[in-house]
C-alpha cells in the first residue's frame, strides 16, 4: 500500500513538474529580439521594383513596417548596401540601381531613403539594423548597371570575378580600408542601432572553379597557408570595424549573420554533429567563433534554415551547438520564414513555431530574425496568426548588452490618472536625458505586481525628445474598464534597453498620492495632489 501510494504520488509529482516546465517553455519572454530582414537586392522585399515613384516607395515601406509591427516585431534589418551601391546619399558609392532603376541616379523628388527608413522605424519603437554586404560588387557580370564612378571602374585591380559575380578581393589592404571607410561613413552620419553583415564573405564554392586570388596570396601571404591567410583577411576587416564603430558611436552594435554551420564534427572536434557541404570556417573563411571569443562582435545570428528532421543539418542539433558557443555575446537565430509551406520539412504548419518554442527553452538564445519580410504577406500556413495570437502576443523588450552599457536610466514619476472618453489617461515625468522609451505596466489589483511577466506590459512608447514643447509624458489605456481595480507603473529604457526601476505605483480607483479626475471631454485632467506618500514597488 505504501509503495503504491508512494508511486502514485511520485508519478503525480512528475506530471505536475512536467506541466510546470512545459508552461515555462511556452511563456513568452519579456526580453526578445523579434526582427525581419528587408532585402533590397533584386527588389526582393523593398521597393517592389526599381524606379518606383518616390511616394510609392515611401508608402510601401510604411505598409511593410506597419505589417511587421502588427506581428509583434521590435526591429528591422534593412539591406542598405546590397552591392557596392547605396540606398542612402553617399559621396563614396553610387545610388543603387534597385532604388531608382539607374545606378547613380538620385531619387526625384529628392529624399534620403536611409534617413526616412530609420525615422519611420524609430517612430514605431523598432530598432534599425543597417545590413551591408561587404564584398559583393556586381551580382551578375552579364547585367551590369554601373556608372563611370563605380569603384569597380575606378579600381578594377581590386576585384575578382567568380562565376557571374564580381567581388572585392578580400586579400588587399586597400579593400580593407575602403570597406571600413564605407561603413564608418554610415555609422557617423545616420542614427542606426546596429551594423550587420550577412553570410557572404569569401564566396560559396562553385564546383570546378577556383577563386583567383593566388597572386595576391603570394604578395601578402607572409608564410601562412592560403586558407589561414584568407581567414586572416576577413578577421582583419571584422577587427578594424569593431574598433572603428565603437570609436565613432559606442552604442552602435555590430552583428554577423553567418551560414548556420561553423564546422562539421568530422572536420573539427569542436564542430557540430552535421554534414554540411560547405562551412563558415573552411569555405567562406569566416571564423565566427574567433570573433565571438575576441569580443569583436556584439551578436551572432546563424542562419538555421533547416527543419528538425533535416538529415545533414538538424535544427535542434545546431540550436544547441550555437547556444554553447556564444562566449558571452548575444545569440539570435535566423529563421527560414521563406520556407514555410515551401520546402522539405516546412510543410508542417508547426515547424517554425516549434523552432521558436525550442529557442525559448534555452536561456542563451535571445530572439529571432526572419528571412525575409515578404514571406509574411500570404500568412503562410497561418504563421502570422501564430505570431500575433500566441508567440508574439505580448510586447517584448530587445535584450540589453551589458558589455556595452549596463547603467539603467533613472525611474520616471507617475503624476496621476484621468478617465477620458477613450480610456484612462496616465501622466508622468522623466528624470533622465538618456531615456528613449517607457514601458507601461498594468496589473489587476488581485494578481500581484510581477514585472517579469510580459502579459502585464500595456505598451512600450517613445519618450518625448528635448525639442518637444512638453516634457510631461502620457499614455491612454484604452482597455481600462470603469469600476475595475488596477495598479499602474512605468519604467524607463535607454537606447541599449537597460530598464530602470519602477516608478511609484498608481492604484485605480483608490490612488495613493492623487485623485483621479473624471472627464467627459478631451481636455487635460487637472491633478490634485494629496498629502500622502505614493507607494513604492
N, C-alpha and C positions, 0 to 999 in steps of 0.2 A: 504493500500500500504506500509506504513511504517512497519507495523507488518510483512508483507510478506518479505520485504527486510531484515528486522532485522533477521527473522527466517532463511532466506536463508544464510545470512552472518554468523549467529551463527553456522548453520549446516556445512557450508564450513570450518569455523574455527576448529570445532571438527574433521572434516575429515583430515585437514592439521595436527592438533596436533596428531591425531591417527597415521597418516603415519609417522610423525616425531618420535613418541615413538617407533613404530614398527621398524624403521630404526636403532634407538639406540639399541633396543633389539638384532637386527641381527648383529650389528657391533662387530667384534671380538675384545676382549680386548687386550691391549698392554701387560698386565701382567696376566699370567695364568699358573698354573701348568698343564702340559699335560704329563701324565705318564702311564706306563703299569706295572702290576705285572708280574714278571718272576718267576713262581713256579718251584721248583726243586724236591719237594717231588713226588715220584712215576713217576718222569720224565715227569711231566705234560707239561712243556714248554721247559726246557733245563736241561741237554743234552737229546737228543731224546730217549736214552736208557742207562742203567747202563753199565759201562765198555766200552763205546765208545772210540776208539783211541784218544789220545790227540790232534792230528792235526784236527780230525773231530770235537771234542768238540769246539776247538777254531774257526774253520770255521763256525760251526752252530751258535755260539754266535755272531760272526761278522755279519753274514747274518741277524740274528734277530735284532741286533742294527740298521743296515742299513735300514731294513724294517720299524722299528718304527720311525727312524729319518725321513724317506721319508714321513711318515704320519703327521709329524709336532710335534712329541713328543720331550719334552725337559728334560725328566727324566725317569729313570727306578727304579723299586723297586724289588730287587732280593733277593730271599729266600736263605740266606747263612747258616742258621742253621735250617733245617726242623724238626729234632727230636733228640736232644742231640747228634748231629754229626756235621761235619763241611765241608763246601766247601772251606776251607782255611787251611793253615798249622797251626795246633794248638797243644800246649802241654797239653791242658786241655781235649779236646774231640777228638774222632777218626774221620778219614776221612769218609765221607758219603758213604754208600752203593750205593746211587743213582748216585754217581760220577764214582766210579771205579768198581762197581759190587761186591766188598768185603769190608765190613766195616773195617776201619783201614789201608787199603792198599793205599799208596800214588800213585798219577798219575805217569806213566812211559812212556816216559821220564818225569822227574820231572818238574812240574811248579806249581805255586801257583794260582789257579783259581780266587781267590778274587782279588789279585793284578792285574791280567790280565784283569778281568772284569771292574774294576774301571778305569784302564788306557784307555781301549777302549771306555768306556762311556765318560770320560772326553775329550778325543781327539775329540769326536763328539759334544762337548759342552753340554753334558747331565749330569744332576745330578745323583749321585748313592746313593740310599737309601738302606741300609742293613736291610733286613727283617728277623726277628727272631721269631720263635715260642717258647715262654718261657717255657711252662710246658709239652709239648708232648715229651715223651722219646722213646717209641716204638709204632708205629702206629697200629700194629696188633700182638697180642701175639702169634698167631699161625704161624707167618712167621718172626721169629726173625733172625736178621743178626747182632748179637752183638759180640764184642770182649771181651776178659777177662778184659781189662782195661776200658770197658764201665762203666759209672757212675752207671748204674742200677745193675751191677755186684759188683762193689766196695761198694756201699751203698744201698743194697736192702731195707733197712728200710726207705729210703727217698721216696718210690714210692707206688702208689696205682693203681691197675688195675681196670678199669671201662669199662664194655663191653669188647671190644677186644683191648683196648688201655691202655698202661702203662704210667702213668702220674706222674710228680713230685708232691709231697704233698705240696700244697701252704701254709700250716699252719706251716711248720717247719722253724725256723730261719736259720738252716743250708742251706736249699734250697734257701732262700732269698740271702744269702751271695754268694752261688755258682753261681746263675744266674747273679748277679751283676758282679762277677769276670769274667764270660764268655764274657759278653758284653763289659765290660771295656777293656778287652784284645783286642777286635777288634777295638774299638774306638782308643785305644792307638797306635796300630801298622799299621792301614790301613787308607788311605786317603778318608774315606767315607764322604758323605754330611749329612746323617741322619741315625738314628736308627728307625726302625718301628716294632711295634707289630701288629699282626692281631687280630682276634676276639676270639681266643682260650685262655681263662683264666681258670676258673673252667669249666669243660666240659658241653656241651649241655646235658640236661637231657635225660635219657633213661627211658621210661615208665616202672615202676615196679622195678627199680633198684635204690639203694641209694649209694651215694659216701661215701665210708667207711673211713671217717676222724674223727669219733666221739671220739676216744681215744685221738687223737691229740687236739681236742677241749677241752676235759676235762683237759688236761695238760696245755694248753695255752689260754683258753678262757677268763680268767680274768674277769668273771662276765658278759661278753657280750652275747647277743643271738647268736646262731650259725650262723645266716645269717649275722649279723653285724660283727662277728668275721671273717667270710670268706671275706667280703668286706675289712675289715681292713688288712688282709693278702696281698691282691692284691694291695691295696693302698700303703702299706709299700714298696713293690718292686718298684712301679712306682716312689714314692718319693725318694727312695735311688738312682735309676738310673738317675732321673732328676738332682740330685746334682752331682753324680759322672761323668756323661757325660760332663756337663758344666765345672767341675773342670779340667778334662783332656783336652778337646778341646771346648772352649766356643762357637765356631761357628757350632758345630755339632748339628743338630736339632733332636728332639725327637718327634715322631708321633705315634698315635694309630689309627688303622682302626677297629673300633668296629662293632658288629652287628648293623643293622640300626635302631633298636628301643631301646631307653633307658628305658622307662617305658610307659605303656598304661595309658591313662587318667583315666581308671577305677581303676587303682592301685595308682595313684598319680595325684593330681590336676595339677601338673607341667608337666605331661606326655603328649604324643602326642595322637591325636584322631585316634588311631589304635587299632587293636585287635590281636596283635601278640601273638602266643602261648608261646614264650619264650622271655625274655628281658635281656638286659645287666645287669641291676641292680639286678633283682630278681632271675635270673637263672645262669648267668655267673659270678655274683658278681663283676662286673666291673662298678664302679661308675664314669663313664667317665666325667660327669658334675663336680664332685668334682675336678678331675684332671685339668679340664679347669679353674675352679674358682681359684684354688690354683696356677695356672701358672706352673704346673709340666710338662705339655707337650706343644709343640710348634704348633702342628697341629693335627686336628682330621679329619679322613676320613671315615665317616659312610658308610657302605656297603648298599646302597639303590638299592637292586637288584629286585625291583618290578616295575610294569608299573603304569601309571597314573590311570588306571581303576581297579587296584587291590582292592578288597573289604576290606581286612584286614589291608593292609599297603600301601595306595596310595602314589605314588612317590611325588606328589605335596604337600600333607599334611606333609610328612616327610622332604622334602626340606625346607619348610617354618619353620618347628619346629626347625630343627638344625640351620638354619640361625639366629634364635632368641636366640640361646643358645651357642654362641661362646665365650663369656666373654673375648673378645679382642684377641683371638688366631685365627690362620688360619683354615678355613674350606674348605676342598676339598671333592668332592663326589666320592664314589666308584661306578663305573658304570658297569652294567652287560653285557659286550660285549659278553660273552659266551652264552647269552640267545637270541641274535639277530637271528630271524628266527627259534628259537628252544625253545619256551616257551610261555605260555599263556600271551597275551598282547604284545608279542615281534615279532609277525608275520608282524606287520606293519613296513615297512622299515623306517618310520619316528619316531618311538618310542624313540630311544636313541638320535636321532638328536633333537627331541623336548625337551628331558630332558636337553641336553647341552644348548640349547637356553633358557630354563627356568632358568638354573643355572645363566646364564649371565644377567638376569633381576634383580638379587639380588646382591647388592654390597658386601654382606658378603661372597659370595661363590667365591673361588679363583682358581677353576680348577677341574680337574677330574683325577682319576686313574682308569684304565680299567682292569678288570679281564676277561681273562688273555691274555698274549702276543700271544698265539697260536690262539686265537679267530679271529685275523685279517687275518690269512693266506688265507681263502677262500673268502675274501671280502664279508662277509655275507650281503645279500640284498643290496649290493652296498655301505655299510657303509664306507669302506676305501675311496671310491671316494668322499663321503660327507665330510670326514675329509680333504682330500687333496685339493679339489676344492672349498670348502666353509668354513667349521668350522675352519680348521687349515691352511687355505691358506697362511696366513702371519705368520712370526715368532712371538713368544711370549717370554717375559722375565719372569721367575718364580717370584712369589711375594717376596717382601722383608719382613723381620721380625724385625721391629724397636725395639722390646723389647730385642733382642739380640745385634743388632748393627744398628745404624741409620746414621752413618757418611759416606757420599759418598767419593769415591776417587777423586783425582784432575782430571780436564779435560785433554784430550790429545791435541796436537797441530798439525794441518794439515800443512804439508810441501809443498805439491803440487801434481800435477797430470801429467800423461804421457799417450798419446794414444799408445796403444800396438796393435799388430795384433789381439789379442783375446779380446780387450776391453779397458776400461780406468783404468789405474793403479793409486790408491791413496796411498800416503805415509804420515805417521805421527809418532810422537814420544810420548811416555807416560811419565808421570811425577810422578807416584805413584807406589810404590812396591806392594800395596795391590790390584792393578788391575789384574783381572783374564781374563776378556773378554772385547771386544769392540763391540759397536752397531754402524753399519754403516747405515746412513740415506741418502736417495736421494729424492729431491723434484723437481718437474717440476717448472721452473722459474716463471710460471704464476699462480701457485696454492697457494703460500704462504708456510711458514715454520710452520708445526704443528708436534711437537714431540710426541703428544699423539695418533697419528693415525698410527697403526702398518703397514698399507699398504705402508708406506714410509720406512720401515726397509728393507734394502737390505740383510743384513746378521748380524748374531751375531758370532763373531770369537774369538778364544782363543788368549790371549796375549802371546808373547814370554816370555819364562822363563829366569831368571837371568843367567842360564848356557848356553843360546844360544849365538851364536857368534855375532849376530847383534841385536840392540835394536830399529832399525827403523822398524816400523810395516808397513804392506802393504796389500792391497786387490785390486783385479781386478774386476771391474764392467763389466761383460760380456754382460749385457743388454744395455750398452751405445751405442747410435746411433750418428754417426758423424753428426754434424750440429745441434744437439739438444741443448737446453738451460737447464742446470741443476744447482742445488745447492746441495753441499755435506756437511755433518757434521758427526762427530764421537763423541761418548761418551764412558766413561769407566764404567765398572761394577766391583764390588768387589765380594768376594766369596758368600756373602749373598744378592747379586743382588741389592745393593744400586747403583744408577746411578748418575754419575757426571753431572755437567752442560755441555753444548755443547762445542766442540772445536770451533775455528774460522770457519766461513762459507767459503766454496770454490765455487766460481761461475765458471761454464764451459759453453761456452768457454771464457767469459770475466771474468778472475780471478782477484781478488784483492790480491796482495801480491806476486804472482808468475806467470811466463809464463807457459803454458803447452807445453812441448816438444813433437813434433810429432816424432814417432819412427816407423820404418819398420821392426825391428827385436826384439829379446827378451832381449836386453840389458837394464840395469837400466837407467831410464831417468836422464838427468842432469837438476837440478832445478836451475833456475836463479832468485834470489830474486830481487824484485823491491822496491824502497823506498816508499812503500805505507803501510798503516796500514790495516791488514786484518779486514774484517767486523765481528763484534761480534753479536751473536744472540740476 
